[in-house]
Every structure is written in structure tokens, then in C-alpha cells.
Amino acid sequence: MIQSIIKRDGRVVLYEQSKIAKAILRSMEAAREGDASDAARVANDVQTTIEDKCRNSVPQIEEIQDAVENQLMNHGFNESAKQYILYRANRTRARESNTRLMKTIDEITKVDAESSDMKRDNANIDGNTAMGSMLQIGSAGARSYNEVYLLRPEHARAYREGDIHIHDFDFYSLTTTCTQIDIEKLFHNGFSTGHGYVREPQGIQSYAALGAIALQANQNDQHGGQSIPNFDYGMAEGVKKTFHKTYCQKLAEAVEDYLDEDDKYEAVVALIEATERETGERAQLKASEKFEKAIAAQLTEEYKIPAENVVHLVKRARTRAEQRTDREAFQAMEGFVHNLNTMHSRAGAQTPFSSINYGTDASPEGRMVIKNILLALDAGLGHGETCIFPIHIFKVKEGVNYNEGDPNYDLFKLSCKVSAKRLFPNYVFLDSPFNLQYYVPGRPETEVATMGCRTRVMANVYDPDQQIAYSRGNLSFTSINLPRLALESGQDEKLFCEKLDGMLELVAQQLLDRFEIQAQKHVYNYPFLMGQGIWLDSEKLGPYDEVRDVLRHGTLSIGFIGLAETLNVLYGHHHGESQDMQHKGLEIVTRMREFCDQKSQECKMNFTLLATPAEGLAGRFLRMDQKRYGKIEGVNDREYYTNSFHIPVWYNISIYDKIRLEAPYHALCNAGHISYVELDGDTTKNVEAFEAVVRWMHDAHIGYGSINHPVDRDPICGYVGVIGDVCPRCGRREGEIIPQEKISDLKKLYPEMPAFQGIE
Amino acid sequence: MIKENIEAKLGQGIGFERIRRITGYLVGTMDKWNDAKRAEERDRVKHGMTSNA
């Protein structure tokens, strides 16, 4: 007779047969076989075996569990035995996971970020700070829980073993990735940040300040990048208001000066408003002859200012208002950039991951915004540092800014000059067929915009009437380890395709499972994103409504990394090396895209294919594959796998060929893509070459591209450009001292030199 | 006096900042990059303007 058993931690507890029967019944239910009396019979036999085995000792829990497995099989309940084994394995994993979690937290607490790769997994979090560590500890806890409690065992295994990577896994049960925030709509009538109500802004300075706040507020509701798709169109409203206000002031001042009197401001404003009503036109940046004449006539009548003086007076007021508005716009843009590099979000550990898209608003106000945001980017931060955020994206469009004679061509040229110095803006090409198909002139919401590293949202199978960029984003994404599939297939192409199909199906199911968790949230779970109507159609919901239906506007994305290594495994070459391999590469990626399209139709959900940004993943997959297969030349003998469809970074290829070969993949990867090339030397001295590369990208139908070149800075003398071993301005090497006399000389030559405080 | 001392050693131990694009975005200094990405950045080759195809 068994009286007691020994648990894993050594405690002795009373033996209860009913507990065993219950566990057996649970396995039977999962396997859909047997019933309670079967369970009791098996439990009886378990007891008998244990009694035989442990006549003179107290049985261990593991012995009882082994007996349960055996007896289930003896009774022919094979499926139930399998379920029981799975259950045991899960419990074991949960226990191990707790131990692992404690070890992880131990590393976060005690090890410096410099010696802990884990703490540098996300380059934007400073793992050495209090809030950074708190975020990492929370993240480790969430991962641990999500893996054991939320994932199906087959998904958990695929994730754990590196067949797939579930991105932002720590947020699995919490929120969605990213959104394009339509600021025009948001600012109209004002909004609430959750900590207070903000009135509709009344000038460019407050527009810019609130733009930054909107990005910050939404960042607290989502884990991915926050973006403004219509920065120029949205901010233009602010410029309009500032100009109007300044025009009133300047005209009043001019009248006061002429009359040598004070207190004419209100009278002049009344006169301007009356003229606006009469002419049906507003005092705005674009001068209207009709309006100017009417104003002049009014002033002559009201204040007896002679006609020959009044024309000059009105013109001067306008010029001054223009200059003032331009200055205010610059300051506003400068403030915006400073804010986004300093304000914190996400538990205070990171600045918002922000993007702004602009370039196509050809109104005078929009042009003023574009010019000044570019100039602010060019100027850099307080000591001339290159701004890390926001990501600037310039939208290139023929007829708007691409060719000489286009209204914003000058701004495109300016963008090249700035990007040659500051690495931003990146370029999104609206003329590429897969972007052009959505483009409707005069409807900026149909212009493709990007957010985060590269995310793009346009097609909408859930609601084909709303194939727009605004107010939508990615819900979640999971990436496939392509080289692994190739390694598992030997050089058998057919087997590889079968394995790929299976993996795509597994990932699609996992994305749908995650969607189910996200869909059950309510509007009150996302006070800004849903509560303030940022997300498409969320304004139609009440605070207690489920977000399921509106979330369907978002995308579920399947990503991949290591196409180059995959081709190397299967065929011995990658797509940079031969046209045949390019065909093979395109075949593989087309297969994945077709799966996504088919799944979209099947589920009426937007499944899209992502060229995965492989920041942390590049190393994770590779290390696991090295462990599993050993080092294989040309496949995993480096420290990282190549990003998505990129030609390997170490492969010698011309800019032109790299662009030409990567462009067709942009058309296939509809969830987002980016290509970049590495330019040598100081591009600020060769803006023509820089522009030529942008034009190649446009003409080759790249979707989204950027040009890399070294941007170095010496914090001592403030030089920005290419620095080899020696700073070209002050002549020092890293760590060297500059003599006092030299500093004085340099300060005369470069007044903008930072005032160094000695401690940084 | 203290200020002079600081200025006398201006630059001591201070390195250069090197800003690079990581995936689509920029990272301020490479100190915070993870090991795999540091290796990737190290391996990047410059692409020439003329086609070799």
C-alpha cells in the first residue's frame, strides 16, 4: 500500500490515486479516446506496478509518471500516452524555463552590457541603465511565460530550435507592431494623450511639438516603429496658421509705422477678415493678386494711405511675414528633431522608434515644411551630431519631384545633398509598378510610405476600398530560417520546396494564433492607438468593444533571412554570382509570396511577405546552425546570415548590379523591403554621384532604398565627415589630446566648434 | 584653475563617433551593436560605381 510519494524538490506528500486518474483522463480527453472508467482502470494498474516495485521504499514522482506512460500503452491508449508524454515534457520545460529565467535576470543584473551580447540585442536600449534593465527583465519574464503557456508545442519547438523566429516575442500577448499616424486627422479637433487633452494646435511650432507627442503617445501602445506618412501635408496646416497670424501682425505694424500710431492691430485684423470674406480668398503664402489689390484698396479707404505707398506697404508686410514664417518653421523642425532624439517612451528606456515621410506636397506651405525639415536634419543636434531619429523618408515621384521642371525638384536635389552628409533621408519610389498601382494623384493616403526598419502596408483584402497607407500597420511578423531548410534538404530542390511549404503553413498558423490573442483586446487596452482613432475605423468603436474587426486592416507578415546562403547550400552559388542563381532566388521568393497571397484570399486577412530586417536574428539563427551542422564554408562560416534577399555584404559587386539584382525582390516582398549600397569616400563632396545612385534605384524599380557612407564625428573639434585614423580638422588621433593653442586657433576658424565641458 | 586643467587635457581618452546604418535605421555609436551586427559591419565592402557585368 502506497502511503506517500517524494516530489521533485524532495518534499514527501500524501499519495492520492485520484490525482493520477485525473491526469490520465486529461490525456485521454486531449487524445479523444477512453473515458473516466478507463482512466480509473489504468490508474489502478499504475498503483499495482508501483506497489510491486517499491515494497520497501517511498516512490519518486518520476517513477509514477513512467508507470503511467507504460500502462497507457499496455492498455492500447497510444495516443493518450503521446499526449501524456507531451504534457510531461511541457511541465519539464516550464521548470527549466524558470531556472533559465532566473539565470537571465542574473546576467541582466550583474553583467555589463559590453560583455553581454544579450544586453545589446536591441541597439536602442541602454542595458546599463535602471529603466533599460527593468525593460529587459520584464521582457525575459514575458518570453518565458509566452513560450510555455501561449504557444502550441509545435510552434514552441520551431521557435526554440531556430526553424523560425517570432519577432517581438516578449509582446506576444500584449499589442501589435506599428502604425502610420495620420496627423492631419489627429490634429483636427485636438486629441487626448491619456494624461490630458490637447487643443487643436494653432501654429507650426505647436504642430511640430504635438507631432512628436503623438509619436511618443502611440509608442506606448505598440512595440514597433511609429510613423507619420504625411509629414509635409500635416505640418503644412501649421505653416498656414503661422503665416496668417504673422501676416496680420506685420500688416498691422506696417500701418502703425506709416501712421505713426499704436493699437491698430485689432482694426487691421478685422479689415483682413472682411477682405477675406469679400474676396473668398485667404491671406496665405501663395500671393493672390485679387486679395492683395482688395487689401490695398481697403487700407487706402480706411487710413487714407495714398495708392503709391500702399502697394509697397502691403508687399513689405507680406515679405516680412514670409521670412518670419520660414524662420519659425525652421525652429519648429529643429525642435521636432531634438524632441525625437531626447524624449523617452517605452518604460523610459528608448526614444520612440520614429519615421516621417515627406516630399510630395507641392503647396507653398508643404514646400516650406520639406525644406526646413531637411535643413534641420542637415544642421544636426546641438553640437552638430547626426540625428538618429526620426528616420526620414523622401517620397520620389515623377511629375512631382523627380525631373527638372517638377514643382518639388529643388527639394529632391536638396534631399540628396543632405542625405550625402547625414545618411537620411532614405528614398521610397512611388513610380515602381507595385507602388504606382495604388497611387491616385491628389490623394496622399495612396502614396506608399514606410515605417520602422522597412515596413510597408498597402493592399487590403479585408477591405479593398481602403488600400491606403494611412492608419494601418503590421500586426505581427515571424521569420523563417531559410538556410536551415536548405541544410535539411541536402541538395534536393524538391524536398526543399516541400519543407518550405510546410514551414510557411506552420508560420501562418502561428500568426493566426497570435492574431486571436490580439483580437480579443478592447479599445481601452490601446488608449491612444484605438481610443483616439489613430487606427483605421477605430473611431467607430466604443471603449469596451473588441478590436478584432478593425485589426483586420493590418498585416500578418512572414519573413525570411539568408536567401544567399540558401542558394549556396542548394546549388553552390548565390544570386550575385550568376543569372541562373538569380532565377532560382526569384523562384524561391515567388513561392513564398504566392503562399501569402493564397492565404490572404483564404482567410480574408492581409498575409504579406517581408524581407526581414535581421538585426538580432542574423546571429541567432547562425549560431544555432553552427552548433547543429558544424561550420560549413560559404554557408555559416561567418558570424551572421545575410539579410533577407540581399547580396552578401562581403561580396564584391558594383552599385549598379546590386541595385539591378535586388530590385525584383522588392516587387515580391510586399510587407517591406530595403536595399542599400555602400559608397566610398566623402559623399558630401560628390553629391552628383549620390543623386545618380538614387536615380538608378528609381529607374530599376527599387521600392525603398538608401545609400550608406561613413559618417564620423570628432566630438572634440566637431568635425563631421569621414575620419580615418586622423581627424582632418584638428589632426588628433582617437584618444589624443589637442594642445591649448591649437584649440584657440580652431575656434577662430570654426566658430561652431562645441564648447567642450570636459565630461561627456 | 580646474577648467584650465580640463582644457589642458582636451581630447584625452575621447574617441571618434562612428554612425552606421544597421538595417533601415541609424545607430549612434557602434558600442551598443550586438556581436553579429558588428561583424557584418566590419565585413561590408564598398560598391564601385562602374558595372562589372
Interface residues (C-beta under 8 A of the other chain):
Chain A: A113 E114 D117 R120 D121 A123 N124 D126 F353 E385 T386 I388 F389 I391 L423 F424 N426 T450 G452 C453 R454 P613 A614 E615 G616 A618 G619 R620 L622 R638 E639 Y640 N643 V649 W650 Y651 N652 I653 S654 I655 Y656 D657 K658 R660 I674 Y676 V677 E678 L679 D680 A689 A692 V693 Y704 S706 N708 P710 V711 D712 R713 D714 P715 I716 I723 C727 R732 E734 G735 E736 I737 I738 Q740 I743 F756 Q757 G758 E760
Chain B: K3 I6 E7 A8 K9 L10 G11 Q12 G13 I14 G15 F16 E17 R18 I19 R20 R21 I22 T23 G24 Y25 L26 V27 G28 D31 K32 W33 N34 D35 A36 K37 A39 E40 D43 R44 V45 K46 H47 G48 M49 T50 S51 N52 A53
